[in-house]
Amino acid sequence: MTARLAIVGGGPAGLMAAEAAVAHGIRVDLYERMGSVGRKFLLAGKGGLNLTHSDPRGRFDARYGARSGEIGRWLDAFDADALRAWARALGVETFVGSSGRVFPADLKAAPLLRAWLRRLRAAGVGFHVHHRWLGWDADGGLRFETPQGETTITTDAVVLALGGGSWPILGSDGAWVPLLERRGIAVADLAPANCGFDVDWSAHFSTRHAGAPLKPVALLWHAPDGTAQRLQGECVITAGGIEGSLVYALSALLRDTIAARGEATIALDLAPGRDQARLAHDLARPRGARSLAEHLRRQAGITGVKAGLLRERLDADALQDPQRIAAAIKRLPLTLRRPRPLAEAISTAGGVRLEDLDGNLMLQRLPGVFCAGEMLDWEAPTGGYLLTACFASGHLAGEGAARWLGPSARPIGEPSVSSP
């Protein structure tokens, strides 16, 4: 009898697990809470679908911080090059942008997803939408809530690819956490990753500048351990704080610092191409009848939201002092009070602890149950690293499930017996 594998979750990790397993002759059925699969993948495509990154492997692996060793092993089987080759096989060519990020040639997610789903259906993968996973019944069956009522599915193995807790409107709401904890699985608290932060703006500044892009700027960060980082890019002022790729790149460090110390302070260089001494010299020129705003524009190239930030952070006396203005332009401090809520974050930190999984991403306490994707305890910055590791973990879990089932499938939860 053909072994049966259930995939729960229709994001990139779940779809890749299905593809890997069905190639081994396993009967695969995929169950998705929403009305269609790949919704968060499609949302990522609205910004051009940053599929992966061209970093060399050593630098690529380092992007995963404390989990670089574990995720490096996932990437040994399915790395950025493999992901680009996979896309090419689906008829989608990719290119490397100036930042090293890799995109589909048409910068769209929908054509890639459509081609992928056609191939999965042709391979025999069954899709079941509007199926919300409710856990297991007393006999180990998978319980689902459907529009027709609750149903139970019996299968030989399962890959859980349920996402984290960010963007619950797209299906990842973290509701799986208590279901696994009741089975004795350790889950690290879910937390926002690649997120914005709250800043105590004045009502005047917030009203005038919310939504304004801040570019080009550099972000300067001195960590509690004394290490310093300087990143250049862009971000966005929000009604209550700051967000965007420049902030996301350091969001894990900033989040953890706030958790430990109650706040984190960054600094912004509003004129990364200008020297402070030259700025002070130029700003010291007589301005005559010109307004301060016009003087800042002419002598320092500071306008709009950047000028607003200076007024927000400097008092009246400082705004009359060219030296103090120049110093603020080159190093404007901002105190971050708290990360934005998990539901607003691009991705999730925390999840099923990797120590509870074997090398194939199978739960050691629940043989036959594999986990993949963002529901695992790891995080990555934007730039293609997050998506690549989701694909890689799905590939590993699907391959692992196929190997575990093998020629003689065992019921879920029944420990395997080692040969003498």
Stockholm file with secondary structure:
# STOCKHOLM 1.0

chainA/1-420         MTARLAIVGGGPAGLMAAEAAVAHGIRVDLYERMGSVGRKFLLAGKGGLNLTHSDPRGRFDARYGARSGEIGRWLDAFDADALRAWARALGVETFVGSSGRVFPADLKAAPLLRAWLRRLRAAGVGFHVHHRWLGWDADGGLRFETPQGETTITTDAVVLALGGGSWPILGSDGAWVPLLERRGIAVADLAPANCGFDVDWSAHFSTRHAGAPLKPVALLWHAPDGTAQRLQGECVITAGGIEGSLVYALSALLRDTIAARGEATIALDLAPGRDQARLAHDLARPRGARSLAEHLRRQAGITGVKAGLLRERLDADALQDPQRIAAAIKRLPLTLRRPRPLAEAISTAGGVRLEDLDGNLMLQRLPGVFCAGEMLDWEAPTGGYLLTACFASGHLAGEGAARWLGPSARPIGEPSVSSP
#=GR chainA/1-420 SS CCCEEEEECCSHHHHHHHHHHHTTTCEEEEECSSSSSCHHHHHHHTTTCCCEECCCHHHHHHTTGGGHHHHHHHHHHSCHHHHHHHHHHTTCCEEECTTSEEEETTCCSHHHHHHHHHHHHHHTCEEECSCEEEEECTTSCEEEEETTEEEEECCSEEEECCCCSSCGGGTCCCTHHHHHHTTTCCEEEEEEESCCEECCCCHHHHHHHTTCEEEEEEEEEECTTSCEEEEEEEEEECSSEEESHHHHTTHHHHHHHHHHHSCEEEEEESCTTSCHHHHHHHHTSCCTTCCHHHHHHHHHCCCHHHHHHHHHHSCTTGGGCHHHHHHHHHCEEEEECEECCGGGSSEEEEEECGGGBCTTSBBTTSTTEEECGGGBSCCCCTTTHHHHHHHHHHHHHHHHHHHHHTTSCCCTTCCCCCCC
#=GC SS_cons         CCCEEEEECCSHHHHHHHHHHHTTTCEEEEECSSSSSCHHHHHHHTTTCCCEECCCHHHHHHTTGGGHHHHHHHHHHSCHHHHHHHHHHTTCCEEECTTSEEEETTCCSHHHHHHHHHHHHHHTCEEECSCEEEEECTTSCEEEEETTEEEEECCSEEEECCCCSSCGGGTCCCTHHHHHHTTTCCEEEEEEESCCEECCCCHHHHHHHTTCEEEEEEEEEECTTSCEEEEEEEEEECSSEEESHHHHTTHHHHHHHHHHHSCEEEEEESCTTSCHHHHHHHHTSCCTTCCHHHHHHHHHCCCHHHHHHHHHHSCTTGGGCHHHHHHHHHCEEEEECEECCGGGSSEEEEEECGGGBCTTSBBTTSTTEEECGGGBSCCCCTTTHHHHHHHHHHHHHHHHHHHHHTTSCCCTTCCCCCCC
//
